């Protein structure tokens, strides 16, 4: 099993329009010792990010109003968060989606089960 001690007290933001995904991610991350900030969409995330200053962001791609690509691009344009790692989450495992995520500044791409 991986050593999760390096995650202790790391503040992580999870952006997903699915309450189930948000809560599941929260449970796993809290068990690993992380502090978790939840956002239900891109606008909610943008409203919370300055106050919470997460060290890592997990961002769903398919969301209403402001999708994950747009959210990622806006976050990365902010000088304060340009170096914050963003991991895109999607139910699709397509090369195009991964490439588009890289183009807007995401560091990784994870496929949801």
C-alpha positions as CSV (number, residue, x, y, z in Angstrom):
1,X,0.0,0.0,0.0
2,X,1.2,3.5,-0.8
3,X,2.5,5.8,1.9
4,X,-0.1,8.5,2.3
5,X,1.6,10.3,5.2
6,X,2.7,13.0,2.7
7,X,-0.9,13.9,2.2
8,X,-1.5,14.9,5.8
9,X,-3.2,18.3,6.0
10,X,-3.0,18.9,2.3
11,X,-6.0,21.0,1.2
12,X,-7.7,19.4,-1.8
13,X,-10.6,20.9,-3.8
14,X,-13.0,18.5,-5.5
15,X,-15.2,20.1,-8.2
16,X,-18.0,17.8,-9.5
17,X,-21.7,18.3,-10.2
18,X,-22.4,14.8,-8.9
19,X,-23.1,14.8,-5.2
20,X,-22.1,11.1,-5.1
21,X,-18.7,11.7,-6.6
22,X,-18.0,14.7,-4.4
23,X,-18.9,12.8,-1.2
24,X,-17.0,9.6,-2.3
25,X,-13.9,11.7,-3.0
26,X,-14.3,13.5,0.3
27,X,-14.4,10.2,2.2
28,X,-11.3,8.8,0.5
29,X,-9.3,12.0,0.9
30,X,-10.3,12.6,4.5
31,X,-9.2,9.0,5.3
32,X,-5.9,9.9,3.7
33,X,-5.6,12.9,6.0
34,X,-6.4,15.6,3.6
35,X,-8.6,18.7,4.2
36,X,-11.3,18.7,1.6
37,X,-13.2,21.6,0.0
38,X,-16.2,20.7,-2.2
39,X,-17.5,22.6,-5.1
40,X,-20.6,21.6,-7.1
41,X,-19.6,23.3,-10.3
42,X,-17.0,25.7,-11.8
43,X,-18.7,28.9,-10.6
44,X,-18.8,27.5,-7.0
45,X,-15.1,26.5,-7.3
46,X,-14.1,30.0,-8.5
47,X,-16.1,31.6,-5.6
48,X,-14.2,29.4,-3.0
49,X,-10.7,29.0,-4.4
50,X,-9.2,32.3,-3.1
51,X,-10.5,31.7,0.4
52,X,-9.4,28.1,0.7
53,X,-6.3,28.1,-1.5
54,X,-6.1,24.3,-2.2
55,X,-2.8,22.7,-3.0
56,X,-4.4,20.2,-5.5
57,X,-7.7,20.4,-7.5
58,X,-9.7,17.5,-8.9
59,X,-12.1,18.8,-11.6
60,X,-14.9,17.1,-13.4
61,X,-15.1,17.9,-17.1
62,X,-18.8,17.6,-17.9
63,X,-20.6,20.1,-15.7
64,X,-23.4,22.5,-16.4
65,X,-22.8,26.3,-16.7
66,X,-19.0,26.2,-16.7
67,X,-17.4,23.0,-17.8
68,X,-14.1,21.6,-16.4
69,X,-12.0,22.8,-19.3
70,X,-13.2,26.4,-18.8
71,X,-12.8,26.1,-15.0
72,X,-9.3,24.8,-15.4
73,X,-8.3,27.6,-17.9
74,X,-9.7,30.3,-15.6
75,X,-7.9,28.9,-12.5
76,X,-4.6,28.6,-14.4
77,X,-4.8,32.2,-15.7
78,X,-4.7,33.4,-12.1
79,X,-1.1,33.9,-11.2
80,X,-1.7,32.8,-7.6
81,X,-3.0,29.4,-8.8
82,X,-1.0,28.9,-12.0
83,X,1.2,26.3,-10.4
84,X,-1.6,24.5,-8.5
85,X,-1.9,20.9,-9.9
86,X,-5.3,20.2,-11.5
87,X,-6.4,16.7,-12.2
88,X,-9.2,16.4,-14.7
89,X,-11.9,13.7,-14.0
90,X,-14.1,12.2,-16.7
91,X,-16.1,9.2,-17.4
92,X,-14.6,9.3,-21.0
93,X,-11.2,7.8,-21.8
94,X,-10.5,9.6,-25.0
95,X,-7.2,10.9,-26.3
96,X,-8.8,14.1,-27.5
97,X,-10.2,14.8,-24.0
98,X,-6.8,14.2,-22.4
99,X,-5.1,16.5,-24.9
100,X,-7.7,19.2,-24.4
101,X,-7.1,19.0,-20.7
102,X,-3.4,19.5,-21.2
103,X,-4.0,22.4,-23.4
104,X,-5.9,24.2,-20.7
105,X,-3.3,23.5,-18.1
106,X,-4.2,20.3,-16.3
107,X,-1.4,18.1,-15.0
108,X,-3.3,14.7,-15.1
109,X,-6.4,13.1,-16.3
110,X,-8.2,10.4,-14.4
111,X,-11.1,8.3,-15.7
112,X,-13.9,7.8,-13.3
113,X,-15.0,4.2,-12.7
